[in-house]
Amino acid sequence: MTAGIAIRPAGPNDFEPLGELYRHSIQRNPRGFIQDLTFHGCLIEDILTWRRTGGDFLVASSGDKLVGLGGLAPQNPRLAELCKLHVDSEWQGRGIGRRIAIELVECARRVDFSEVELHVTATQKAAIALYWSLGFRETDRKLFTATVFGALTSFDTIYMNLALGPDLNKSNGLCA
């Protein structure tokens, strides 16, 4: 299903298209993401910080077109967060998000994180099903409330965790 799709670390030439895909994905799901992009901070600065601390940021491409992205953000020496997993709406349902998520979990294993966490809004049913299928388990559920464009906005948020064991399926080593 993902033949012809390359998964690789994001490079400087990817920064503009990945920013565009990220913005587009957030705007397509107002019930799933905070719409004020300034709330999310600078994605490029985040990527550089994550890489300095053992994480990474991957992109999926088909030829010259960027079709997916996802990050691994270290939280402390034992814990990393799987985050920013987005697939272009025209490319969803083809296993691209799964491939990115698996590679990021393998990255976490290779750099010796003992667990990966994530949070996802309850409206994102396909993402939740993906995370369950990868072995993540729900650890909490609560309303996340933030001020967005001057108004309080709440999101029903599910928190999930995956304990990592040894890397039994040596992947292709995309992570730094």
C-alpha positions in Angstrom: 0.0 0.0 0.0 2.9 2.3 0.6 5.0 1.3 -2.4 6.9 4.3 -3.8 6.7 6.1 -0.5 10.1 7.0 1.1 10.4 7.6 4.8 13.4 9.7 5.7 14.7 12.3 8.1 13.5 15.8 7.3 16.1 18.0 5.7 16.4 21.8 5.2 14.7 21.5 1.8 11.7 19.9 3.5 11.1 22.7 6.0 8.8 24.8 3.8 6.6 22.0 2.5 6.4 20.3 5.9 5.3 23.5 7.4 2.6 23.8 4.7 1.4 20.2 5.2 1.4 20.7 9.0 -0.7 24.0 8.7 -3.1 22.4 6.2 -3.6 19.3 8.4 -4.3 21.4 11.5 -6.8 23.6 9.7 -8.7 20.6 8.3 -9.5 19.4 11.8 -10.7 22.3 14.0 -12.2 19.8 16.5 -8.9 18.0 16.8 -6.2 20.7 16.9 -5.8 24.2 18.3 -6.2 26.4 15.3 -3.9 29.2 16.5 -0.6 28.1 14.9 1.4 30.4 17.1 0.2 28.2 20.0 2.2 25.3 18.5 5.5 27.2 18.3 8.2 27.0 15.6 8.2 23.5 14.2 11.7 24.0 12.7 13.2 25.1 16.1 11.5 22.1 17.7 13.0 19.7 15.1 16.5 21.0 15.7 16.1 20.8 19.5 14.7 17.2 19.3 17.6 16.0 17.2 20.1 17.5 19.6 18.5 15.5 22.5 18.1 12.1 20.8 14.8 12.6 18.9 14.1 13.1 15.2 11.6 14.3 12.7 10.7 12.1 9.7 8.9 12.9 6.4 7.2 10.6 3.9 7.5 11.5 0.3 6.2 10.3 -3.0 8.6 11.6 -5.6 8.9 15.3 -5.0 5.6 15.5 -2.9 5.7 15.5 0.9 2.8 13.4 2.0 3.4 12.8 5.7 5.4 13.8 8.7 6.0 12.9 12.4 8.3 13.7 15.3 9.9 12.1 18.3 10.4 14.7 21.0 12.5 13.7 24.0 10.9 14.7 27.3 13.7 13.4 29.6 16.4 10.7 29.3 13.9 7.8 29.6 10.8 9.3 27.9 10.1 10.6 24.4 6.8 11.9 22.9 5.5 10.7 19.5 4.1 13.9 18.1 3.1 15.9 15.0 2.0 12.8 13.1 0.2 14.1 10.1 -0.6 12.6 6.6 -1.9 14.6 3.7 -5.7 14.1 3.5 -5.3 12.7 -0.1 -2.8 10.1 1.1 -4.6 8.9 4.3 -5.6 5.3 4.6 -2.5 3.9 2.9 -0.4 3.0 5.9 1.9 6.0 5.7 1.2 7.2 9.3 1.8 3.6 10.5 5.2 3.5 8.8 6.2 6.9 10.2 5.0 5.9 13.7 6.8 2.5 13.7 10.0 4.1 12.5 9.8 6.8 15.3 9.2 4.1 17.9 12.2 2.1 16.6 14.2 5.4 16.8 13.2 5.7 20.4 14.4 2.1 21.1 17.7 2.6 19.3 18.6 5.7 21.5 17.5 3.9 24.6 14.3 5.6 25.6 12.3 3.2 27.8 8.9 4.5 26.9 7.1 6.6 24.3 4.0 8.7 25.2 1.5 10.7 23.1 -1.7 12.6 23.4 -4.5 12.6 20.8 -7.9 14.3 20.8 -10.8 11.9 21.0 -12.1 13.1 17.6 -9.2 11.5 15.9 -10.6 7.9 15.7 -8.2 6.6 13.0 -5.1 7.9 14.9 -6.4 6.3 18.1 -6.9 2.9 16.3 -3.4 3.1 14.9 -1.9 3.8 18.3 -3.8 0.9 19.9 -2.7 -1.4 17.1 1.0 -0.4 17.8 0.6 -1.4 21.4 0.0 2.0 23.0 -2.3 1.9 26.0 -4.5 4.7 27.4 -3.0 6.2 30.6 -5.4 9.2 31.1 -8.2 11.1 29.6 -9.0 14.7 30.4 -10.1 18.0 29.0 -7.2 20.0 27.7 -8.2 23.7 27.9 -6.3 26.6 26.3 -7.0 30.1 25.3 -7.2 30.2 21.5 -7.8 33.5 19.7 -8.8 35.0 23.1 -11.4 32.4 23.9 -11.2 29.3 26.2 -11.3 26.2 24.1 -11.4 22.6 25.4 -10.4 19.3 23.7 -11.3 15.8 25.0 -7.7 14.4 25.1 -6.5 10.8 25.4 -3.0 10.2 26.8 -1.3 7.0 25.8 2.0 5.2 26.5 4.1 2.4 25.1 6.8 0.7 27.2 9.8 -0.2 25.0 11.7 -3.5 25.1 14.7 -4.4 23.1 14.8 -3.7 19.3 14.0 -7.1 17.9 13.2 -5.9 14.4 16.3 -3.8 13.5 14.8 -1.2 11.2 16.6 0.8 8.6 18.2 3.3 11.1 16.7 6.6 10.0 17.0 8.1 13.4 20.2 9.9 14.3 
